[in-house]
Amino acid sequence: MIDELDLVVLKRDLPEERLTAGDVGTVVLVHQQGAGYEVEFTTLSGDTVAGVTLDAADVRSVGPREIVHARAVS
């Protein structure tokens, strides 16, 4: 189960939000026992890139053997 403040990985591109699959965000609100989430995506320096409402199918939990990869946001 994904909870508030958990890190999640985006599973699909959201070009209108400047997000790509693989971007990592923080869950700020859980909707309907995990049917969806409010997720905030930030730069590594802490600036918010996007806050989006996503279905559970759009994100996944962070795996124990994954690392973050940096990319510039346009």
C-alpha positions in Angstrom: 0.0 0.0 0.0 1.2 3.5 -0.8 0.8 6.0 2.0 1.1 9.8 2.4 4.8 11.0 2.2 5.9 7.8 0.3 8.0 8.3 -2.7 6.5 6.9 -5.9 7.6 6.4 -9.5 5.6 7.8 -12.4 4.7 5.0 -14.9 3.8 7.2 -17.9 4.8 10.5 -19.5 2.8 13.6 -18.6 4.1 16.1 -21.2 1.6 18.8 -20.2 3.2 18.7 -16.7 6.8 18.3 -18.0 7.0 14.9 -16.4 8.3 11.7 -17.8 8.0 8.0 -16.9 10.5 7.3 -14.1 10.2 10.6 -12.4 10.0 10.3 -8.6 7.4 12.2 -6.6 6.1 12.4 -3.1 2.5 11.4 -2.2 0.8 14.3 -0.4 -2.7 12.9 -0.3 -4.3 9.4 -0.7 -7.7 9.2 -2.4 -10.3 6.5 -1.6 -8.0 4.1 0.1 -5.4 4.1 -2.7 -7.6 4.5 -5.8 -5.6 7.6 -6.6 -3.0 10.0 -5.2 -2.0 13.7 -5.1 1.7 13.6 -5.9 4.2 16.5 -5.8 7.2 16.4 -8.1 10.1 18.6 -7.3 13.6 19.4 -8.5 16.5 18.1 -6.4 16.8 21.6 -4.9 13.2 21.5 -3.7 11.4 23.7 -6.3 8.0 22.3 -7.2 7.7 21.2 -10.9 4.1 19.9 -10.7 1.4 18.7 -8.3 -0.9 16.2 -10.0 -3.8 13.9 -9.2 -3.0 10.4 -10.5 -4.8 7.1 -10.6 -3.2 4.2 -8.8 -2.2 2.7 -12.2 -0.1 5.8 -13.0 2.4 5.3 -10.2 4.3 2.5 -8.4 6.2 2.2 -5.2 10.0 2.8 -5.2 11.9 -0.5 -5.3 14.6 -1.3 -2.7 17.4 -1.4 -5.3 16.6 1.7 -7.3 18.6 5.0 -7.5 17.4 8.5 -8.6 18.6 9.7 -12.0 18.8 13.5 -12.5 17.5 15.3 -15.6 16.9 18.9 -16.4 13.3 20.2 -16.6 12.5 22.4 -19.5 
